[in-house]
Amino acid sequence: MSWPIGIAAYVVIWWVVIFAVLPFGVRASEEGDPGHAAGAPAQPHLLVKALVTTGIATVLWLALYWAVQHDLMNFRGG
């Protein structure tokens, strides 16, 4: 796997995982504050979710890298 493909794969994996992780632990604020949507989360914990996403994406990318190195999958086409 070349560096550009590896980086692109990591970015795609990271974004898929962040969209899967974002809903966890979301609770709507009890009262809608002026200027905020009524369903906006009270405590989104975005830094924690970004760190968890990075860890999960790294593990998934390492599994992908292992699969490519052992010829279980390739990105060469054909």
C-alpha positions as CSV (number, residue, x, y, z in Angstrom):
1,M,0.0,0.0,0.0
2,S,1.5,3.4,-1.0
3,W,1.5,6.4,1.3
4,P,-1.2,8.3,-0.5
5,I,-3.5,5.4,-0.6
6,G,-2.8,4.6,3.1
7,I,-3.6,8.2,4.1
8,A,-6.7,8.3,2.0
9,A,-7.9,5.0,3.5
10,Y,-7.3,6.3,7.0
11,V,-9.2,9.6,6.3
12,V,-12.2,7.6,5.0
13,I,-12.1,5.2,7.9
14,W,-11.9,8.1,10.4
15,W,-14.9,9.9,8.9
16,V,-17.0,6.7,8.8
17,V,-16.2,6.0,12.5
18,I,-16.8,9.6,13.6
19,F,-20.3,9.5,12.2
20,A,-20.9,6.2,14.0
21,V,-19.5,7.6,17.3
22,L,-21.2,11.0,17.3
23,P,-24.7,9.8,18.5
24,F,-23.3,8.0,21.6
25,G,-24.2,9.7,24.9
26,V,-26.2,12.5,23.3
27,R,-28.8,14.1,25.5
28,A,-30.8,17.1,24.5
29,S,-30.6,20.1,26.7
30,E,-33.5,20.4,29.1
31,E,-34.6,23.8,27.9
32,G,-33.7,25.3,24.6
33,D,-31.4,28.3,25.1
34,P,-32.0,31.3,23.0
35,G,-30.0,30.9,19.7
36,H,-29.7,27.1,20.0
37,A,-31.8,24.5,18.4
38,A,-34.2,22.7,20.8
39,G,-32.6,19.3,20.0
40,A,-29.0,20.5,20.4
41,P,-26.9,18.3,22.8
42,A,-26.3,19.7,26.2
43,Q,-22.7,18.2,26.4
44,P,-21.5,17.0,23.1
45,H,-18.0,15.9,24.4
46,L,-16.5,16.4,20.9
47,L,-12.9,16.1,22.1
48,V,-13.5,12.7,23.7
49,K,-15.4,11.5,20.7
50,A,-12.6,12.6,18.4
51,L,-10.0,10.7,20.5
52,V,-12.1,7.6,20.6
53,T,-12.6,7.9,16.8
54,T,-8.9,8.2,16.3
55,G,-8.2,5.1,18.3
56,I,-10.9,3.0,16.6
57,A,-9.8,4.3,13.1
58,T,-6.2,3.4,13.9
59,V,-7.0,-0.1,14.9
60,L,-9.2,-0.5,11.7
61,W,-6.5,1.0,9.5
62,L,-3.9,-1.4,11.0
63,A,-6.2,-4.3,10.2
64,L,-6.6,-3.0,6.6
65,Y,-2.8,-2.6,6.3
66,W,-2.2,-6.1,7.6
67,A,-4.8,-7.5,5.1
68,V,-3.1,-5.6,2.2
69,Q,0.4,-6.8,3.3
70,H,-0.8,-10.4,3.4
71,D,-2.5,-10.2,0.0
72,L,-6.0,-10.7,1.4
73,M,-6.9,-7.4,-0.3
74,N,-5.3,-5.0,-2.8
75,F,-5.8,-1.6,-4.3
76,R,-4.0,-2.3,-7.5
77,G,-7.0,-3.1,-9.6
78,G,-7.4,-6.0,-12.0
